[in-house]
Structures are given as structure tokens and as C-alpha cells.
Amino acid sequence: MLRIELDTPWGLPLVLAVVLVASSILVSRNRSASDTPQRPPIVSTHPIFGVSEKGNLRDNWAARRRKYGTVFMATESTGVTFVHVGDALALKDIADRPEIFSIGPVHLSSAPMFGVTPPTAQWMAFQGGASALVSLSAQIFSGSKLATLHESFVSSVVSRLSSLAQSGSDQIELFKLVTETTYESTMEALFTPTFPRGTYRAFHEWDLALVEFCNGCPSPASVQARDGMLKLVREQIDTQLSECSVQVREQMETFQGSFGQPYEDAVALVLRNTWLAAVQAPLSAAWLNCLLVHRPEDLKTILTEAREACKSVGVQTIAELVSNLENLRPDLMPTLDALVSETVRVWAAQTVPRVCVQDSVIRSFDKKGRVRHLQFKAGDIVQLAFWNVNSSEINPQWWPTTNSPSIRYPGTLEPFDSTRFNPRGCADASASGNGTPKQNHTIKHGINKETVRTWLPFGIGSRVCPGRFWAVAEIKAFTLLLFDTFDVLPERDANMPAPDPMLWGGALHAEDDMNVHLTLRSLPTQAAASA
């Protein structure tokens, strides 16, 4: 036993030295323990210590993140365990390592949804096909090629709204009108004006079968829906390829010529990219249009800005204005741009899967903004919940309450604030440390001032959505065209639709209807613009 005489000249200094050394060892051990990578916490459904099942995806997620934070593991009813990642820093680390967090297995499992054969699925998954597809999409959905495609989309919308006006229809379900019209105009723009109408329901049913196909157990109805969509696309390509958009023509040429894929697989890959282009924008446009019916002051501001924009760029009509992609830039109509962004923030839950193919350590912010290290294992199926970063509940330091009144609409997890993205109505706060981001929605983290994005509507990194610019343009164009053509009034006591809590992924689906009355506008925009 060590005994120290404190009454000796050296006793007290020795005690202090021992205490300091012991404290240093303990601090070092504690620091090492906190820095040692841990597995993400796993969700327990224990009625006392865990989180019980809530019966739908929305409420399950909300309850889990309150208890376990923004990165956690959960075993779903299918028996598959996922690592859910909804933290900005963790998402950045994962996006920066595409070779470790691979999309390849996702391409392989989803291939049957589009009728892609196993050899081509292997090419997509593991032989460079995925990168080739992203590169090709970035080329054909930009510049003059995208501008021409968008002109075709606007032309189709104008034609359809004109037909609706001539039909004399008064009462209509708005969510259905917007989703169907936007979808069918997208298909006509990509293919030809002869693309069959009335196909959105079949497309919707096929889209909902994604998980079934990925799990290898599609129902006969899902297979029938897939085959029906494949037949429609094949007929357009077989008989009218020269009249299809440059996007479709270049895909067919590149898939067969440059990549050596069989004709049938080239068609299936076109179907895959068509699905990506047509699945999100119609739903987001529907939410925005339903919202504006309940926000007449915002609608008035949008139309005023649009008429001012017509004068500014020297055009006479809204149709001319929105046909030009350049005219849809954020600064020309900031209120519309802000409302599109806030609509996507509130009514979308973008989640994409990856598979971890190599043990890796990922950083993550904890609830106090400190960095923790998490261990991911090879074989982990990772769900990247980009939408979680956009949450004002989880990240109030990035999405603070403003002076503008906010509204929590039915079934949503987020309050809607019309000024949140509008530079005219939102002060630009400082972006030091992990604090409130500036209008570009980034923070500078750590001593190296590492850039971390705090607004992720379309993903991040090399896999960011290549069609994001057109999706936003479609939403803006359709919205202006609809409200320039019609006065839209809700039925008495009609509320905003609630999103379906069972379909909590991507742009959300409506659980109920919103019936409105349409009246042809008495004041044409041309007269207003030239007045």
C-alpha cells in the first residue's frame, strides 16, 4: 500500500502530481471512449424503454428520431434492418464516399421494375453503368437540350388547359388535375404528342410497386402495370423515335452504340429514366397549387411578380414567359421560388438507399451539435433521409422561427413559412460554427471551415438528381399557367389535403381530395402586361 507523509517537504507536491497524472489518465480514457466509433443505436419497440409501432411510416420516423436521434438502426416488418441516416454531416461523409456506400446493389435489385435483363443490370450495378447513366442524364437535361424539352412541356400544358377551359368543367378535384396534367405533359414532351392520355393511374400503381420489385416479390398487378408502361414507351420508340425528344433519341443511341446494350434493354433504361423524370414534379406541383388556393395573398403576389417579369423580359403572355427557362430563375420571381422550396421542404421526404460495401467510420452531429463517430459495417443497408436535415424541429438552429406567421397543415411534420426562402422577407443570419446558415444554406464546420449543406431537396454529391432544374421549372411553369388561366376557388369548408402517412417517401401523396371550382379569368395576362 502506498503511503505518503503529508508533513514531509515533498509530500504535498507528490500528492498533487499523482492526482494530476490520474486525472489525465481518466480524461484520456473518457475521451478515447467517446471518440471510439460506436454502432448507431438500434430501435427497440419495448413499450417502456423503446418506441412502439405507430402504424405508419411518418409517425414511426418522427417517434424514432425523437428518442434515438438522426442516425439509428431499425428492423422493419419485412425482417430487413436498415441504418437510417438523417444528419447533415453524416450524409456529407457518405456522399463523399460513393465507392464505399454503393448504389450498385440498388440498381441490381430495382432492375426488374423496369424490365432490365440480368446482364444489363450487372452492367448498371458493377461495371460502370451507374456512372455512365448519371453522366448522360447530366448532359441531356441541361443547356439548349433542356430548354427545348421545357418548351414542349409548356406547349402541352397550354393545350390541355385550353381544352379544359373549352369543356366548361366547373367543379374538379385539384390534386388529381395537377398531377395528371403535369405527368402527361412531361410524357408528351419526352416522347410525342401521341403518347396516350389517361395513363397516370397505371403509372402511379407501378411506382408504388418499387419495394415489391426490389424485394423480388412483385404482385401480378404490379407486373402488369410495369409491362403496360414498358409497352407504351416501346411503341413510341418503335414507331416514332425520330419525333421523340433529343433526350430519348440520345439515350437510345448511347445505350446501344456507346454501351453496347441490346435494343430491349435500351428501351427499359429509357423507361427507368422516364420514371425518374416524371415521378416527383407532378406531386410537388399539386401540393403547391392546392396550397395557393388557401393562400390568396401569396397567389396575388406571385401573379403580380409574373406580370412584372413579363414587362421586364419583353413578352406579352405568361405562356411566353414560362416557355423560356431563363425567365424562371429565382431572382425574377422570388416569391414563387421561395414557395416552391418551402413546399418541397414540407411535403417531400426524399429518401434514397445505399449499401455499405466496406467497414467505414462516419461522422455525425449529436443533439448538442458535437461530432460523434459511428461505425458502419459492410452489408449495412443505408437509407439516406435527406429530408430530415430540412426539419425545423430537429435542426432549429438552421431553420429558425421567423417573424412571419407559420401554419402546420394537416398531416405534416413541419410548419409552413412562406418567407423562409424569400430573400425579400428573411434576414440573412450569420453562419459561424454550427449556427444558422446563410441564404445559400451551408455552414462552415470545424477549424478547417468544412462546408456542410443544410438544405438537401435533391440529394448531395455525385449522385445529386440531374433533373432537378427541370423539375423546379415544371412546377413553376404549371402553377403560373393554371392560375393565369383560371380563378380557382375551393369548395366551402375544403381543407388542404393531408399527405398519406403510409407513403412517406419522395414527394408525398395526398390522402384525401380537394375539390375546387374553376372560372375562366376575365383579365388576360396580355392586357395586364401591356397596360
Beta strands, then each sheet from edge to edge (+ up, - down):
strand 1: 71-75
strand 2: 81-85
strand 3: 101-102
strand 4: 171-173
strand 5: 348-349
strand 6: 351-356
strand 7: 360-365
strand 8: 371-376
strand 9: 381-385
strand 10: 442-445
strand 11: 450-453
strand 12: 486-490
strand 13: 506-507
strand 14: 515-520
sheet 1: 1+ 2- 9- 6+ 3-
sheet 2: 4+ 14- 12+
sheet 3: 5+ 13-
sheet 4: 7+ 8-
sheet 5: 10+ 11-
end
